[in-house]
Amino acid sequence: MTVKHQLKINEEKDIIHVRKIGREVAKMLGFNHIDQVRITTAISELARNVVKYAGNGTISISTIHQYAPGLEIVVQDEGPGIANIKKAMEDGFTTSNSLGAGLPGVKRLMDEFLIESQVDNGTQIRVVKWLKN
């Protein structure tokens, strides 16, 4: 069974909603509690970045089946984009006086991480967590 949710992210309360959906899908797919926390943390961080930097965007939460079942999350916005992706992926880098754990932390929590961004044309981030036996 394939599950797909396409949700809008416009404000702080949307972050709570998309986290809840992500956790429900992860649990339904059979992820253990620790991986459910990893997934919801990644969703929260990605959604928070949309609200903070772009103002609005979308998140797609989908089950996928390739070598194993997995959970795919795609976050997209039409914000200012990321001028220097390499720099943004450095631990401790921040443009907003936060801890700077964001994108590098998301990459560590998930099994796959792909980011595409163009200045003045938005950002798309795709992450996947595979279900391990």
Secondary structure, DSSP 8 states (H G I E B T S, - for coil): ---EEEEEE-SHHHHHHHHHHHHHHHHHHT--HHHHHHHHHHHHHHHHHIIIIIS-EEEEEEEEESSSEEEEEEEEE-SS--S-HHHHTSTT--SSSS-S-HHHHHHHHSSEEEEEEETTTEEEEEEEEE---
